[in-house]
Amino acid sequence: MSHPQMSDPQMSHPQLSDPMTVLLTGAGGFVGAEVAARLTAAGHTVLALVHRNGDLVRNNGRRLTAGPDTLIRITGDITRPGLGLSDDDRRLAITADRVVHCAAVTDFGLPKDRYERVNVEGTRHVLALASAGRTPLVHVSTAYVCGERDGIAREDELDLGQRSGNDYEKSKLAAETLVRKAAADGLPVTVVRPSIVTGATRTGRVRDLKTIYPVLRVLTRGLVRTVPGHHDAVLDLVPVDRVADLVTAAVTRFQDAEGRTLHAVGHELTLRDMSDVLAEYPSFHVPRFVPPSAFSAEALPGRERPYYDRVVSLYDPYFRRRVRFDATHAEAFGHRPAPSGARSYLRRLLDHCLATGYLGPPPRRRPAAARPDGSTHR
Ligand SMILES: NC(=O)c1ccc[n+]([C@@H]2O[C@H](COP(=O)([O-])OP(=O)(O)OC[C@H]3O[C@@H](n4cnc5c(N)ncnc54)[C@H](OP(=O)(O)O)[C@@H]3O)[C@@H](O)[C@H]2O)c1
């Protein structure tokens, strides 16, 4: 375990090839488990901070197993000072060469104080631990700290007085603001901002059916048929492997990423793209997007209202925003543009969900038919 920064703050941090010890919060999460897998595969030791769920399951369903020199599981709670670690685990944690902060509450629609406690206070406690040893920190934020806005959101922008889309986004903005302040006070920091994290680039496979997935389920089943949204609103969908690759690179090549904010973004899907692709699937309902100014939840049929309130409305801001994320710094760092179009990526996600039964029974096989864009379907 090397920790040169603890003995001499002027010494450089471990370089690319040096085996490192990385304290990873949120290691049991969707992104965290993929980051843990990449770091251990590259020969680094991961101190995997787990909370309620002690299992590290990769997006492909494989379980990561603990080993003495590769993956060490420690239990903690970031809402508590010192991350709620036992004395032994705390002694271990402060020897880390890097801290990666992935832990957060990510579900929408929870009580406001939950986001405040975990996402804001939790980040404060992680910063205190990192600052104690001046340990370089990779903080995982969200591209949607940009709030409710249209146009191009840039990596070096943060608080422009924007209105956040929901309490989750607000808490991530507050957390990132704390991180920037710690950086200004001398903590070496890199921020990675994923957009909406979705299934694997090649297969569409996804471990956790959260964020946009329940919305897709409600809409394709016709449980809500009219939705407020602009046809040119953009959902940025980023495959989980791209996010984990970028976070991992930020850890292992910290010297190239230090001081930067990197947008981990992927496929820009407009609501028009979404409607057109859903219409290719005979078993799916296609929602009607209406201008938000012309929408009234009260006017929805009674049976649709609970689904709108509990699922779709949580995503309203995403259906309004005509925002695109500039990724100049991330691309200069090596985050390649997403390899295929947004429509074909959405088909991959939908095909995977159909194959698992999440979006209804899988369609019966039929000969591949040409699509308008020349690709074939199933
Ligand atoms: N998923 C997305 O679409 C998305 C998009 C943009 C940014 N992000 C950001 O990316 C990061 C990772 O997201 P994710 O999708 O991997 O989230 P996730 O699957 O919900 O995982 C979050 C992790 O945080 C842990 N956690 C929650 N409360 C904790 C506490 N009090 N103490 C310690 N750990 C705690 C959870 O552990 P338990 O489950 O055991 O409580 C879980 O392992 C988050 O910072 C998120 O804000 C995610």
The ligand as an SDF file (V2000), in Angstrom:
LIG
                    3D

 48 52  0  0  0  0  0  0  0  0999 V2000
  -27.6940    6.0090  -11.8520 N   0  0  0  0  0  0  0  0  0  0  0  0
  -27.7190    7.1440  -12.5240 C   0  0  0  0  0  0  0  0  0  0  0  0
  -28.4740    7.3030  -13.5000 O   0  0  0  0  0  0  0  0  0  0  0  0
  -26.8240    8.2830  -12.1400 C   0  0  0  0  0  0  0  0  0  0  0  0
  -26.7930    9.4090  -12.9580 C   0  0  0  0  0  0  0  0  0  0  0  0
  -25.9600   10.4750  -12.6370 C   0  0  0  0  0  0  0  0  0  0  0  0
  -25.1780   10.4090  -11.5060 C   0  0  0  0  0  0  0  0  0  0  0  0
  -25.2320    9.3150  -10.7120 N   0  0  0  0  0  0  0  0  0  0  0  0
  -24.3890    9.3100   -9.5070 C   0  0  0  0  0  0  0  0  0  0  0  0
  -23.5210    8.2040   -9.5930 O   0  0  0  0  0  0  0  0  0  0  0  0
  -23.2570    7.6830   -8.2810 C   0  0  0  0  0  0  0  0  0  0  0  0
  -23.5380    6.2080   -8.2760 C   0  0  0  0  0  0  0  0  0  0  0  0
  -24.8930    6.0200   -8.6690 O   0  0  0  0  0  0  0  0  0  0  0  0
  -25.5220    4.5680   -8.7540 P   0  0  0  0  0  0  0  0  0  0  0  0
  -26.4760    4.5540   -9.8610 O   0  0  0  0  0  0  0  0  0  0  0  0
  -24.4390    3.5460   -8.6900 O   0  0  0  0  0  0  0  0  0  0  0  0
  -26.3290    4.5590   -7.3870 O   0  0  0  0  0  0  0  0  0  0  0  0
  -26.9110    3.3100   -6.5760 P   0  0  0  0  0  0  0  0  0  0  0  0
  -26.9220    2.0840   -7.4060 O   0  0  0  0  0  0  0  0  0  0  0  0
  -28.1570    3.7980   -5.9660 O   0  0  0  0  0  0  0  0  0  0  0  0
  -25.8110    3.0960   -5.4720 O   0  0  0  0  0  0  0  0  0  0  0  0
  -25.6330    4.0230   -4.4570 C   0  0  0  0  0  0  0  0  0  0  0  0
  -24.8000    3.3790   -3.3840 C   0  0  0  0  0  0  0  0  0  0  0  0
  -24.7070    4.3070   -2.2890 O   0  0  0  0  0  0  0  0  0  0  0  0
  -24.8280    3.5520   -1.0980 C   0  0  0  0  0  0  0  0  0  0  0  0
  -25.3290    4.3670    0.0010 N   0  0  0  0  0  0  0  0  0  0  0  0
  -26.5490    4.9530    0.1230 C   0  0  0  0  0  0  0  0  0  0  0  0
  -26.6630    5.5280    1.3250 N   0  0  0  0  0  0  0  0  0  0  0  0
  -25.4860    5.3210    1.9620 C   0  0  0  0  0  0  0  0  0  0  0  0
  -24.9970    5.6730    3.2530 C   0  0  0  0  0  0  0  0  0  0  0  0
  -25.7320    6.3680    4.1430 N   0  0  0  0  0  0  0  0  0  0  0  0
  -23.7280    5.2780    3.5740 N   0  0  0  0  0  0  0  0  0  0  0  0
  -22.9710    4.5760    2.7170 C   0  0  0  0  0  0  0  0  0  0  0  0
  -23.3930    4.2010    1.4800 N   0  0  0  0  0  0  0  0  0  0  0  0
  -24.6340    4.5740    1.1290 C   0  0  0  0  0  0  0  0  0  0  0  0
  -25.8320    2.4710   -1.4220 C   0  0  0  0  0  0  0  0  0  0  0  0
  -25.6950    1.4030   -0.5060 O   0  0  0  0  0  0  0  0  0  0  0  0
  -27.0130    0.6480    0.0780 P   0  0  0  0  0  0  0  0  0  0  0  0
  -27.8450    0.3140   -1.1440 O   0  0  0  0  0  0  0  0  0  0  0  0
  -26.4360   -0.5520    0.7350 O   0  0  0  0  0  0  0  0  0  0  0  0
  -27.6860    1.6200    0.9830 O   0  0  0  0  0  0  0  0  0  0  0  0
  -25.3980    2.0870   -2.8440 C   0  0  0  0  0  0  0  0  0  0  0  0
  -24.4020    1.1060   -2.8220 O   0  0  0  0  0  0  0  0  0  0  0  0
  -24.1350    8.4990   -7.3340 C   0  0  0  0  0  0  0  0  0  0  0  0
  -23.3480    9.4830   -6.7430 O   0  0  0  0  0  0  0  0  0  0  0  0
  -25.1720    9.1210   -8.2400 C   0  0  0  0  0  0  0  0  0  0  0  0
  -25.6410   10.3410   -7.7270 O   0  0  0  0  0  0  0  0  0  0  0  0
  -26.0230    8.2400  -11.0060 C   0  0  0  0  0  0  0  0  0  0  0  0
  1  2  1  0
  2  3  2  0
  2  4  1  0
  4  5  1  0
  4 48  2  0
  5  6  2  0
  6  7  1  0
  7  8  2  0
  8  9  1  0
  8 48  1  0
  9 10  1  0
  9 46  1  0
 10 11  1  0
 11 12  1  0
 11 44  1  0
 12 13  1  0
 13 14  1  0
 14 15  2  0
 14 16  1  0
 14 17  1  0
 17 18  1  0
 18 19  2  0
 18 20  1  0
 18 21  1  0
 21 22  1  0
 22 23  1  0
 23 24  1  0
 23 42  1  0
 24 25  1  0
 25 26  1  0
 25 36  1  0
 26 27  1  0
 26 35  1  0
 27 28  2  0
 28 29  1  0
 29 30  1  0
 29 35  2  0
 30 31  1  0
 30 32  2  0
 32 33  1  0
 33 34  2  0
 34 35  1  0
 36 37  1  0
 36 42  1  0
 37 38  1  0
 38 39  2  0
 38 40  1  0
 38 41  1  0
 42 43  1  0
 44 45  1  0
 44 46  1  0
 46 47  1  0
M  CHG  2   8   1  16  -1
M  END
$$$$
